[in-house]
Amino acid sequence: MINPTYLAQKTRTSVNWADARRRVIKSYRDWLRAAPEIQQMYSLNMPVSAIRTKARQEFERHRYVAQLPTVDVLITKSNEEYQETINYWKQLTHVLKYFRAEDDPKARLPHNFVAGFLEGRN
């Protein structure tokens, strides 16, 4: 039986920064705990540590958000992504988009001018 409300959470706003921090940490821990299950469900050819590292990078990307309403939106989006991932509502390509090489900042920069020129980069 499919239960579409499994892992669903009510959308709400944080009362203060301490509440927002608690909610972010809960969401982060949910992702870290689910990494082995995500690896198994989607048959990912990468270690669990790589999945956890990517989750950490996604949370670190928004570390310095300074507006409480923005943090609330990010928490809601994280919860939605988590629910869709754990309920297996995503396809493999949706999960793998987080692990693309071109999203790595170090992979974007050419080693020198000539290498960048030959790749067709500006």
WODA-V111532 format. One record per residue. RES is the residue in three letters. D_FIRST is the distance of its C-alpha to the first C-alpha in Angstrom with 2 decimals. Layout:
{{RES/D_FIRST} {RES/D_FIRST}}
This chain:
{{MET/0.00} {ILE/3.79} {ASN/6.44} {PRO/9.63} {THR/11.93} {TYR/11.34} {LEU/14.99} {ALA/16.33} {GLN/19.91} {LYS/22.39} {THR/25.16} {ARG/28.40} {THR/31.88} {SER/33.56} {VAL/36.29} {ASN/38.60} {TRP/38.87} {ALA/38.02} {ASP/34.71} {ALA/33.98} {ARG/34.96} {ARG/32.62} {ARG/29.67} {VAL/30.65} {ILE/30.97} {LYS/27.55} {SER/26.01} {TYR/28.21} {ARG/27.23} {ASP/23.49} {TRP/24.25} {LEU/26.51} {ARG/24.16} {ALA/21.36} {ALA/23.85} {PRO/23.24} {GLU/19.47} {ILE/20.25} {GLN/22.84} {GLN/20.62} {MET/17.59} {TYR/20.04} {SER/22.56} {LEU/25.30} {ASN/28.77} {MET/30.12} {PRO/30.48} {VAL/28.40} {SER/31.66} {ALA/31.82} {ILE/28.42} {ARG/29.60} {THR/32.93} {LYS/31.42} {ALA/29.42} {ARG/32.76} {GLN/34.56} {GLU/32.21} {PHE/32.80} {GLU/36.51} {ARG/36.83} {HIS/36.48} {ARG/38.34} {TYR/41.27} {VAL/39.64} {ALA/41.94} {GLN/40.37} {LEU/37.88} {PRO/36.10} {THR/35.64} {VAL/34.17} {ASP/31.68} {VAL/30.62} {LEU/30.32} {ILE/28.18} {THR/25.83} {LYS/25.70} {SER/25.08} {ASN/22.13} {GLU/20.67} {GLU/21.34} {TYR/19.85} {GLN/16.52} {GLU/16.45} {THR/17.57} {ILE/15.31} {ASN/12.08} {TYR/13.62} {TRP/14.40} {LYS/17.93} {GLN/19.74} {LEU/22.23} {THR/25.13} {HIS/23.84} {VAL/23.82} {LEU/27.12} {LYS/28.91} {TYR/29.53} {PHE/31.43} {ARG/33.79} {ALA/37.36} {GLU/38.96} {ASP/37.32} {ASP/39.27} {PRO/42.45} {LYS/44.59} {ALA/43.53} {ARG/44.72} {LEU/48.34} {PRO/50.69} {HIS/52.87} {ASN/56.06} {PHE/57.47} {VAL/58.02} {ALA/54.49} {GLY/53.13} {PHE/55.61} {LEU/54.68} {GLU/50.96} {GLY/51.88} {ARG/51.02} {ASN/53.23}}
